Amino acid sequence: MESAPNKNPAKGAPSGVLPTPEAVRNLLRAVIDPELGDNVVDLGMVGDVAVGDDGIVHIGFKLTIKGCPLRAQLKKDIESRLEVHPAVTKVVIDWGEMTADERTAVMTRARWNARENAADTAVPVNARVLAIASGKGGVGKSSVTVNLAAALAARGATVGVLDADIWGFSIPRMLGMPDRLQAERVEGRDKPMILPNERRVGDGLLKVVSTGMLVDDEGTALMWRGLMLTKAVEQFLNDVNWGELDYLLIDMPPGTGDVQMGLARMLPRTDLLIVTTPAVSAQKVAIRAADMARRSFLRIAGVIENMSHFRCDHGESYPLFGVGGGRALADEIGVELLGQVPIEPAVAAGGDAGEPVALHGTGEAARIFNDIASALAAQTVSFEAMSGCSARDESDGVAVSIRPRD
C-alpha cells in the first residue's frame, strides 16, 4: 500500500463536501494509461474506492504486470487528479496485478480502440486492402501476391502492391520492376511523397512499392530492428502517393510480429488471406496468423493452399507435401478455401522472369490464380451498393466487415 504525502499543510483536514466513490472514479477517468491509450477506469484498472471522513481516499489499482514501468507515472497522475478536490487530504493506493483473464480483456479493449481511432493514411478509403499472410516462411506468399495482383489488374483494376516483407523483399524481381523509387512534391503536403513504380497489365495497372526499390541491389541485406520495420510500413502507407486504387495487396512477412501488429493498428480495414501448404505442420502454424487477426479484429477473407500437389505429364497427381492442410485450416477458422494451387515449374519460372504465370500461363496454376482473383472481385461490394456498411460476427470471434470501393 502506498500513500501520497500531504503536500499542502493547509489540507490537514477535509474542506467542503467529501467526494463519493463514484466522483473519485469520474476524476480518475482523466488518467490515461500512455501505453494502452485509454483511461484507467474503463480499462478496469481501478478497483475498490473508499473515502474516509478524514478526507483520505483509498484506491485499489491493478497494473497489467507487477513490475509495470509506468507505475510511477500513473501514481503521479492519480495523485494530481484527486488532490484538486478540496476535501481530499491524502491518496492511498493499494497496488495489485491483473489476472491473465483481466489482462486479456484489457488488451482486447486497447486493440479495439486502436482500430476505431486509426489515423488516416494515403491509401484511398474505397480501396479493398488484402494482406497476404502466413504463420511461417516458405509457403509461397510472395508468389501468391504477385499472381493475384496481376490477375486482378488483367481484369482492368488498378492494384497497389506493398511489399511489407522488409527483410525478405522479392516483389520487384517477381513483377519485373527493378527501378528505384522516386519522390515528388504534392500539393497540400509539406514534404515530397514517394511515387510507386507502375506497370500496365492489359486495361489495368499495377502500382508497386518495396524496400527492394530503395537498396542498391537485391543482394543488399536490411539489418533493421522491429521498430524500424513498423516505421517503414507506416511510411509506405502515409508517404506514398498511391492515387486511385481498386485494391491494395500487402505481401506480409511471415509470423505475427511487429509489422503485423502495426498494420492492424494503422489500417484496421485490412482483410487477411492466409496462405498455407497441405502439411499439417504448416496448417498448425498458420492458425496463429488467424488468431492474430481475431485478436486484432481483422476479417479473414479466405485460405489459399499453395503447393497442393504435383501433376506429372501423364496426369497422375502426387501430394508431395501432404494432404488436407488448407481445408483443415479453413474449416477450423470458419472461412472459405479459395483455391489449391499446384506445384508447377511455370510458376517459379514466371517469378524469376518477372512475368507472373497468371498473366500468360495455360496450366492449372494460372487458372486457379485467376479463379481466386474472380472470387475476390465477387466478394468486393461496389461503393454505390454498400457505402459505409459494416457488421461484426460475434459468434466465432472473427471480425466481419464490408467496405466500399468504386
SEKE-542561 format. One record per residue (C-alpha): residue in one letter; x, y, z negated. Coordinates in steps of 0.05 Angstrom, whole numbers, m for minus. Layout:
residues N
{'a', {X, Y, Z}}
...
END
This chain:
residues 406
{'m', {0, 0, 0}}
{'e', {27, 68, 19}}
{'s', {3, 137, m3}}
{'a', {15, 205, 26}}
{'p', {46, 256, m22}}
{'n', {3, 315, m43}}
{'k', {38, 367, 0}}
{'n', {m6, 423, m25}}
{'p', {m6, 432, m101}}
{'a', {m70, 473, m95}}
{'k', {m104, 408, m75}}
{'g', {m94, 375, m142}}
{'a', {m169, 368, m148}}
{'p', {m221, 359, m94}}
{'s', {m253, 424, m68}}
{'g', {m322, 421, m39}}
{'v', {m364, 360, m19}}
{'l', {m327, 295, m13}}
{'p', {m327, 263, 56}}
{'t', {m366, 200, 66}}
{'p', {m331, 138, 93}}
{'e', {m366, 150, 160}}
{'a', {m340, 222, 161}}
{'v', {m270, 195, 149}}
{'r', {m278, 147, 207}}
{'n', {m300, 204, 252}}
{'l', {m238, 244, 233}}
{'l', {m195, 183, 249}}
{'r', {m224, 180, 319}}
{'a', {m176, 236, 335}}
{'v', {m117, 189, 320}}
{'i', {m95, 157, 385}}
{'d', {m51, 96, 390}}
{'p', {1, 121, 440}}
{'e', {15, 52, 467}}
{'l', {m57, 28, 476}}
{'g', {m86, 96, 496}}
{'d', {m149, 94, 453}}
{'n', {m170, 118, 384}}
{'v', {m154, 73, 325}}
{'v', {m226, 67, 303}}
{'d', {m253, 40, 369}}
{'l', {m192, m5, 375}}
{'g', {m213, m38, 309}}
{'m', {m151, m18, 271}}
{'v', {m188, 18, 215}}
{'g', {m216, m29, 162}}
{'d', {m249, m12, 96}}
{'v', {m253, 61, 77}}
{'a', {m265, 85, 6}}
{'v', {m267, 156, m21}}
{'g', {m256, 167, m96}}
{'d', {m286, 221, m140}}
{'d', {m215, 249, m146}}
{'g', {m212, 261, m71}}
{'i', {m164, 203, m57}}
{'v', {m181, 167, 8}}
{'h', {m163, 93, 13}}
{'i', {m158, 64, 83}}
{'g', {m147, m7, 106}}
{'f', {m108, m5, 171}}
{'k', {m88, m64, 215}}
{'l', {m27, m59, 260}}
{'t', {m24, m103, 322}}
{'i', {40, m133, 293}}
{'k', {70, m126, 224}}
{'g', {134, m92, 248}}
{'c', {99, m44, 296}}
{'p', {149, 12, 313}}
{'l', {92, 62, 317}}
{'r', {74, 54, 243}}
{'a', {109, 118, 221}}
{'q', {76, 159, 277}}
{'l', {7, 130, 261}}
{'k', {17, 145, 187}}
{'k', {34, 217, 202}}
{'d', {m25, 225, 248}}
{'i', {m74, 194, 198}}
{'e', {m50, 239, 142}}
{'s', {m52, 303, 183}}
{'r', {m123, 289, 208}}
{'l', {m151, 273, 139}}
{'e', {m116, 327, 100}}
{'v', {m152, 382, 138}}
{'h', {m213, 364, 97}}
{'p', {m214, 409, 35}}
{'a', {m239, 354, m11}}
{'v', {m184, 304, 7}}
{'t', {m128, 305, m43}}
{'k', {m88, 244, m21}}
{'v', {m89, 189, 31}}
{'v', {m71, 118, 12}}
{'i', {m61, 68, 69}}
{'d', {m64, m7, 58}}
{'w', {m26, m35, 118}}
{'g', {m45, m102, 147}}
{'e', {m36, m142, 211}}
{'m', {m87, m164, 262}}
{'t', {m104, m237, 272}}
{'a', {m90, m268, 340}}
{'d', {m163, m262, 360}}
{'e', {m166, m189, 339}}
{'r', {m102, m175, 377}}
{'t', {m131, m207, 439}}
{'a', {m194, m165, 433}}
{'v', {m156, m100, 426}}
{'m', {m111, m116, 486}}
{'t', {m173, m133, 527}}
{'r', {m203, m65, 510}}
{'a', {m138, m30, 526}}
{'r', {m134, m63, 595}}
{'w', {m207, m45, 609}}
{'n', {m194, 27, 590}}
{'a', {m133, 29, 635}}
{'r', {m176, 2, 692}}
{'e', {m232, 52, 682}}
{'n', {m184, 112, 675}}
{'a', {m136, 95, 731}}
{'a', {m107, 156, 765}}
{'d', {m119, 168, 839}}
{'t', {m69, 141, 889}}
{'a', {m53, 156, 962}}
{'v', {m90, 92, 982}}
{'p', {m157, 111, 1014}}
{'v', {m216, 95, 969}}
{'n', {m252, 58, 1025}}
{'a', {m194, 11, 1039}}
{'r', {m201, m60, 1014}}
{'v', {m140, m79, 973}}
{'l', {m117, m151, 974}}
{'a', {m57, m174, 933}}
{'i', {m28, m240, 956}}
{'a', {m3, m273, 891}}
{'s', {23, m338, 864}}
{'g', {47, m367, 799}}
{'k', {115, m386, 827}}
{'g', {161, m372, 886}}
{'g', {170, m415, 947}}
{'v', {96, m426, 964}}
{'g', {96, m380, 1026}}
{'k', {63, m317, 1001}}
{'s', {100, m272, 1049}}
{'s', {84, m317, 1108}}
{'v', {10, m315, 1088}}
{'t', {13, m240, 1080}}
{'v', {42, m224, 1148}}
{'n', {m2, m273, 1185}}
{'l', {m66, m247, 1152}}
{'a', {m45, m175, 1165}}
{'a', {m31, m190, 1238}}
{'a', {m96, m227, 1246}}
{'l', {m137, m171, 1215}}
{'a', {m101, m119, 1258}}
{'a', {m115, m161, 1320}}
{'r', {m189, m153, 1303}}
{'g', {m180, m78, 1312}}
{'a', {m168, m59, 1238}}
{'t', {m116, m12, 1210}}
{'v', {m78, m54, 1160}}
{'g', {m28, m28, 1109}}
{'v', {25, m78, 1084}}
{'l', {60, m62, 1019}}
{'d', {119, m107, 1003}}
{'a', {117, m107, 927}}
{'d', {166, m165, 922}}
{'i', {220, m114, 908}}
{'w', {277, m163, 897}}
{'g', {256, m214, 949}}
{'f', {233, m170, 1006}}
{'s', {223, m206, 1073}}
{'i', {165, m169, 1106}}
{'p', {209, m125, 1152}}
{'r', {240, m186, 1186}}
{'m', {175, m226, 1189}}
{'l', {139, m169, 1224}}
{'g', {198, m148, 1267}}
{'m', {201, m79, 1236}}
{'p', {272, m65, 1211}}
{'d', {273, 11, 1218}}
{'r', {287, 53, 1157}}
{'l', {230, 93, 1125}}
{'q', {226, 168, 1137}}
{'a', {191, 224, 1099}}
{'e', {156, 288, 1119}}
{'r', {123, 346, 1085}}
{'v', {47, 341, 1079}}
{'e', {1, 400, 1069}}
{'g', {m23, 405, 997}}
{'r', {35, 364, 968}}
{'d', {94, 396, 932}}
{'k', {144, 344, 958}}
{'p', {153, 302, 1021}}
{'m', {114, 237, 1029}}
{'i', {141, 171, 1057}}
{'l', {116, 152, 1126}}
{'p', {100, 78, 1134}}
{'n', {131, 45, 1194}}
{'e', {78, 28, 1246}}
{'r', {67, m28, 1297}}
{'r', {10, m33, 1346}}
{'v', {m26, m101, 1348}}
{'g', {m78, m101, 1403}}
{'d', {m130, m49, 1384}}
{'g', {m106, m50, 1312}}
{'l', {m48, m20, 1274}}
{'l', {0, m45, 1221}}
{'k', {29, 6, 1171}}
{'v', {86, m24, 1131}}
{'v', {127, m3, 1071}}
{'s', {182, m45, 1039}}
{'t', {245, m34, 998}}
{'g', {277, m74, 1055}}
{'m', {267, m10, 1096}}
{'l', {307, 30, 1045}}
{'v', {370, m11, 1039}}
{'d', {430, m13, 1087}}
{'d', {415, m85, 1109}}
{'e', {373, m144, 1087}}
{'g', {432, m176, 1052}}
{'t', {436, m119, 1001}}
{'a', {415, m141, 931}}
{'l', {370, m96, 890}}
{'m', {390, m105, 817}}
{'w', {333, m68, 784}}
{'r', {301, m79, 716}}
{'g', {227, m86, 703}}
{'l', {211, m12, 693}}
{'m', {245, 7, 758}}
{'l', {205, m46, 795}}
{'t', {140, m17, 769}}
{'k', {162, 54, 786}}
{'a', {179, 32, 857}}
{'v', {109, 3, 867}}
{'e', {79, 66, 836}}
{'q', {117, 109, 886}}
{'f', {93, 66, 943}}
{'l', {21, 76, 920}}
{'n', {27, 150, 905}}
{'d', {80, 178, 952}}
{'v', {66, 142, 1017}}
{'n', {24, 178, 1069}}
{'w', {m19, 117, 1085}}
{'g', {m71, 156, 1123}}
{'e', {m134, 118, 1143}}
{'l', {m134, 44, 1125}}
{'d', {m185, m12, 1130}}
{'y', {m143, m59, 1088}}
{'l', {m81, m56, 1045}}
{'l', {m47, m124, 1036}}
{'i', {4, m127, 980}}
{'d', {57, m181, 980}}
{'m', {67, m193, 906}}
{'p', {128, m221, 872}}
{'p', {117, m290, 840}}
{'g', {93, m295, 768}}
{'t', {55, m249, 722}}
{'g', {105, m196, 702}}
{'d', {115, m120, 704}}
{'v', {95, m110, 776}}
{'q', {30, m149, 769}}
{'m', {11, m112, 705}}
{'g', {29, m45, 735}}
{'l', {m13, m58, 797}}
{'a', {m73, m78, 755}}
{'r', {m66, m12, 718}}
{'m', {m53, 33, 778}}
{'l', {m100, 1, 829}}
{'p', {m155, m35, 790}}
{'r', {m199, m46, 851}}
{'t', {m149, m97, 877}}
{'d', {m174, m166, 897}}
{'l', {m127, m226, 889}}
{'l', {m114, m280, 939}}
{'i', {m78, m337, 904}}
{'v', {m31, m379, 945}}
{'t', {m11, m449, 922}}
{'t', {15, m514, 952}}
{'p', {m21, m581, 946}}
{'a', {25, m604, 890}}
{'v', {m7, m608, 822}}
{'s', {54, m575, 791}}
{'a', {44, m513, 836}}
{'q', {m30, m512, 821}}
{'k', {m18, m513, 746}}
{'v', {29, m454, 753}}
{'a', {m17, m416, 800}}
{'i', {m72, m418, 747}}
{'r', {m31, m367, 708}}
{'a', {m40, m317, 764}}
{'a', {m115, m328, 758}}
{'d', {m111, m318, 683}}
{'m', {m73, m253, 693}}
{'a', {m128, m230, 740}}
{'r', {m182, m247, 689}}
{'r', {m146, m211, 633}}
{'s', {m136, m150, 677}}
{'f', {m208, m150, 703}}
{'l', {m187, m162, 775}}
{'r', {m231, m201, 823}}
{'i', {m204, m264, 855}}
{'a', {m224, m266, 928}}
{'g', {m203, m338, 940}}
{'v', {m149, m391, 942}}
{'i', {m104, m408, 1002}}
{'e', {m69, m475, 1002}}
{'n', {m4, m469, 1042}}
{'m', {39, m526, 1068}}
{'s', {m23, m570, 1063}}
{'h', {3, m625, 1108}}
{'f', {48, m640, 1168}}
{'r', {15, m667, 1231}}
{'c', {62, m702, 1279}}
{'d', {55, m703, 1355}}
{'h', {14, m767, 1356}}
{'g', {m38, m737, 1309}}
{'e', {m20, m771, 1243}}
{'s', {m24, m725, 1182}}
{'y', {27, m731, 1126}}
{'p', {14, m696, 1058}}
{'l', {88, m682, 1044}}
{'f', {74, m641, 981}}
{'g', {16, m679, 952}}
{'v', {m59, m672, 959}}
{'g', {m114, m630, 929}}
{'g', {m78, m575, 892}}
{'g', {m114, m518, 928}}
{'r', {m183, m549, 919}}
{'a', {m169, m564, 846}}
{'l', {m147, m492, 833}}
{'a', {m207, m462, 870}}
{'d', {m255, m507, 832}}
{'e', {m222, m491, 765}}
{'i', {m228, m416, 772}}
{'g', {m295, m418, 809}}
{'v', {m276, m386, 876}}
{'e', {m274, m407, 949}}
{'l', {m218, m447, 980}}
{'l', {m209, m402, 1041}}
{'g', {m163, m448, 1081}}
{'q', {m110, m502, 1081}}
{'v', {m51, m481, 1124}}
{'p', {m9, m539, 1152}}
{'i', {67, m543, 1158}}
{'e', {85, m523, 1229}}
{'p', {154, m504, 1257}}
{'a', {119, m448, 1296}}
{'v', {102, m412, 1231}}
{'a', {175, m409, 1209}}
{'a', {199, m392, 1279}}
{'g', {149, m335, 1284}}
{'g', {171, m307, 1217}}
{'d', {244, m309, 1237}}
{'a', {229, m275, 1304}}
{'g', {183, m222, 1275}}
{'e', {123, m249, 1314}}
{'p', {71, m279, 1266}}
{'v', {41, m344, 1292}}
{'a', {m29, m316, 1281}}
{'l', {m18, m269, 1340}}
{'h', {3, m315, 1396}}
{'g', {3, m386, 1367}}
{'t', {m43, m440, 1394}}
{'g', {m35, m491, 1338}}
{'e', {m75, m509, 1276}}
{'a', {m38, m459, 1231}}
{'a', {m54, m400, 1278}}
{'r', {m127, m420, 1280}}
{'i', {m132, m426, 1204}}
{'f', {m99, m359, 1192}}
{'n', {m149, m326, 1239}}
{'d', {m207, m363, 1206}}
{'i', {m185, m337, 1138}}
{'a', {m180, m266, 1166}}
{'s', {m250, m273, 1193}}
{'a', {m275, m297, 1125}}
{'l', {m242, m237, 1091}}
{'a', {m273, m189, 1141}}
{'a', {m341, m221, 1128}}
{'q', {m332, m210, 1053}}
{'t', {m319, m136, 1063}}
{'v', {m383, m96, 1058}}
{'s', {m390, m34, 1100}}
{'f', {m387, 35, 1068}}
{'e', {m458, 51, 1090}}
{'a', {m487, m14, 1065}}
{'m', {m458, m14, 995}}
{'s', {m429, 53, 974}}
{'g', {m406, 52, 902}}
{'c', {m439, m14, 884}}
{'s', {m405, m57, 831}}
{'a', {m422, m116, 788}}
{'r', {m388, m160, 737}}
{'d', {m397, m234, 728}}
{'e', {m391, m245, 653}}
{'s', {m406, m320, 656}}
{'d', {m336, m342, 674}}
{'g', {m295, m282, 654}}
{'v', {m275, m266, 726}}
{'a', {m289, m195, 747}}
{'v', {m331, m187, 810}}
{'s', {m336, m122, 849}}
{'i', {m357, m98, 917}}
{'r', {m322, m38, 944}}
{'p', {m339, 5, 1004}}
{'r', {m298, 14, 1066}}
{'d', {m311, 42, 1136}}
END
